[in-house]
Amino acid sequence: MALPEKQRRLPIIVNEVQKAPAILDEVHRLIETEGLSFVLCGSSAHKLKRGGANLLGGRAWRFELHPLSWRELPEFDLLRALNRGLVPSHYDSTAHRRALGGYVADYLKEEVFDEGLMRNAAAFSRFFDALNFSHGEILNFSSLARDCGVDSKTVREYFQILEDTLLGQMIEPFARRRSRAIITSAPKFYLLDVGVAGHVCGRSVERARGENFGRAFEHFILMELLAYSSFSETDFPIRYWRTKSGLEVDFVAGATGQVAIEVKGARVRGEDLKGLLAYTEEHRPAASIVVCAEPAARRIGTIDVLPWAVFLERLWTGSVPSLPCRPD
């Protein structure tokens, strides 16, 4: 308050605000009585909620920082992104394996422990190791619980902690109506970054083909969808669709499921379209898209087969039919 008034009108930046949640009461007072403005940064909503912190209801706008997106890298290298991830310091690192190893060992695990978010460190460590075979797959909480030596309620709490500390995201199933034929309650989980997930899963992507490429490529497309949804301020939901007979669409975007997206690392064949065709027949989406690594766009019936760069150009320019875009 001793600063000149002109300087006081500049935003006041407070980093890692979750480490001193009581400061939010003072922030609240200064907003109300002095008209000051703040940029409050943090990496754990869980600790703020648990501590009963003043969350500045009605006085704060929420923004999310995602890893780098395709549009932010003018000389984008897909294989580099899939192996290193898109956390800036990892993407640019000359020793990205060490950087990722340190991030996973010293941040992902220790950050959760340091905040005192659980008491059974050994069980959580086993849970984290179990992510290498459950990442991006439909979750079976009972099976994971047996592997970790805890109950399924505890495993659900572990996933919630990872979400609240911004380390991952649940993707829920899409179902317009309840049906015995459709999976409606089992989510998938993805870590915040494709490179981090690759390190956790022990994955290396040497070329643009094969199972490892396909899994990493799917995660990368999800990261782009999540970033666009957030940065465009449209916040449309992203879910997946799967029947109990095994037909699946990787991502269903929009409140009514108006855009169906299948991600394929290999050349797209007719048999790869079964899930999209089934979803299209049932829900009549505005757009059915296969995102792939093929060199040129083509169309198969009502389905657009798009090279990933073409799809991302349409996504970030707001040109995907019926997908919400930020108004000018």
Secondary structure, DSSP 8 states (H G I E B T S, - for coil): --S-HHHHTS-EEE-SGGGSTTHHHHHHHHHHHH---EEE--S-HHHHHHTT----TTT-------S--GGG-TT--HHHHHHH-SSHHHHT-TTHHHHHHHIIIIIIIHHHHHTT--S-HHHHHHHHHHHHHHTTSB--HHHHHHHHTS-HHHHHHHHHHHHHTTSEEEE-B--SS--TTB--S--EEEES-HHHHHHHHT----SS-HHHHHHHHHHHHHHHHHHHHHHTT----EEEEEBTTS-EEEEEESTT--EEEEEESS---GGGGHHHHHHHHHH--SEEEEEES-SS-EEETTEEEEEHHHHHHHHHTT-STT------
